[in-house]
Amino acid sequence: MKNKYVFGGFIIVVFLGLLGYLLTQSNIKYEEDFTKVKEETKMVKATGQWVKEKYYEINKKDKTFSFYLADAKGVEMKVLYNGTIPNNFESAVSVVVTGEYRNGYFHAKDILTKCPSKYEEQYEEEKTKTSSI
């Protein structure tokens, strides 16, 4: 009977130790400053706004999608993504890319677009109605 408790306790301790180790080993760093992104050598999550003036390019032969992203300070970097353009890319308020900066480009492995909320639009409409009264 005592051996069951010892064995069960051991399993719990090993599980908690493994869980703690995995949670502390996150290799992805979140950056909003592109000058720091360009200096990083590891995987990074970078957020910014699509530079609409420079548009975007789709290369169907190589199956790549590229565009320019700007941070809050106006620093721009070119993003290269092996895949297709996200469905709501053109209406996105901000873009989060995950990948590495090398050879003068940010090589994205994943793109997440953040679109404007319909509730924000309703709030702005109500705000303008009440201010005009």
Long-range contacts (C-beta under 8 A, 24 or more apart in sequence): 28-98, 32-71, 32-72, 33-71, 33-73, 33-75, 34-69, 34-70, 34-71, 34-73, 34-75, 34-76, 34-77, 35-75, 37-77, 37-101, 37-106, 38-77, 38-101, 40-100, 40-101, 41-100, 42-100, 43-98, 43-99, 43-100, 43-109, 44-98, 44-99, 44-100, 44-101, 45-96, 45-97, 45-98, 46-71, 46-77, 46-96, 46-97, 46-98, 46-106, 47-71, 47-94, 47-95, 47-96, 47-97, 48-72, 48-94, 48-95, 49-93, 49-94, 49-95, 50-89, 50-92, 50-95, 51-76, 56-85, 56-89, 58-84, 58-85, 66-105, 69-95, 69-97, 69-106, 77-101, 77-105, 77-106, 78-104, 78-105, 78-106, 79-105, 79-106, 79-108, 79-111, 80-105, 80-106, 80-107, 80-108, 81-107, 81-108, 81-111, 83-111, 86-111, 86-113, 88-113, 88-115, 89-113, 91-115, 91-116
